[in-house]
Amino acid sequence: MIFASLFLVVTNVFNRRMDDSVVNVYYEFNLIDTHELYANQSYVYKKDDYPRLLDDITLEITNGKVRIAEETSPHNYCSIQGWVDDSGMPIICAPNYFMVIIEERL
């Protein structure tokens, strides 16, 4: 009985995360885009559309993880950070005023 209850709780947590999590993209602290966490896609944010970017930024989403695949900045911290799959763990691209966070769907 305890094992069955524990199994249901764990299964519910994993299913909830898969169904309820999205990748939110922010520019200048404003939400500009939302993507499915399991989209398995790449998205390019163009400097022409977002003038404070130092250059284009490529966001990649694969198998429930997200990363900045390409970006231009003095130290490349956001692309060095690599893959993130934890809800609430931001990828911050400074000084590009660009941020990506896995969050629960609103």
N, C-alpha and C positions, 0 to 999 in steps of 0.2 A: 504494500500500500504506500509506504513512504517512498520507495523507489519510483513508483508510477507517478506520484505527485511531483517529485523532483524532476522527472523526465518531462512532464507537461510544462513545468515552470521554465526549464532551460529551453525547450523547444519554442515556447511562446516568446521568450526574450530574443532568440535568434530570428524568428519569423517577423517579429515586430521591427527589429532593426532593418531587415531587408526591405520590408514594405513601407516603412515610415521614414526612411532616411533619404535625403537629397543632397546634392552638392550646390551650395549657394555661393555665388560669385559677387564680390563687392568691389566697387570702384569709388574712391573718395568717400568711403563709409556708407555708400548707398547700394542697396541690392540691385544688381543689373541683370542677373540671369540665374536660373535654377535648372539643374539637370538631374536626371535620374541617376542614382548611385550605381546602378548596374547597366548603364547605357553602352559601355564599351565603345566610346567615341573620343575624338579629339576636337577641340574647339580653339579657334584662333581669335584673339582679341586684338584688333588693329589699332595702332597708334593714331591713325587718321580719325578713328571714332572716339578715342580716349586720349586726348592730347597730352596728359601728364605722364603717360607711359614713355619710357625711354626708347622703346621699340615694341614690336608685336610680342604678345605673350601667348604661348601654346599650352592649353590645359588638356590633360589626358585623363580619362576615366576608364579603368579596366577592372573587371571582377570585384567590384565593391571597394576599390581603392582609387585615390586621386593623387595627381602630382602635377607640378609645373614642368613640362618637358623642355621648354625653351623660353628664355627671357634674357633681357639685357639689364644689368645693374652693376655697380662697382664690385660687389663681392659675390653675386649670384646665390645669395642665401636661400631663396625660395626654391630654386631648382636643385640645389645641393641637398635640401631637406628630404627629397625623395618621396616615396609613396607614403600616403597617410590613409589609414582606414578607421581611425578612432573618431567617433562623433565628438564635436567640440574642439578638436585640435586644429588650429588655424594654420594655413600656409600664408605667410605674409610676405609680399613682394615690396620691399621698401628700397628705393624711394619711388616706386611706381604707383603708389596709392591703390594697390590691387591686393585683394585677399580672397581666399577660398576656404570654406568651412563645410564639413559634413554636419548637417543639422537634421533634426526631425522635421518632417513635412508639416507645414502650418495648416 
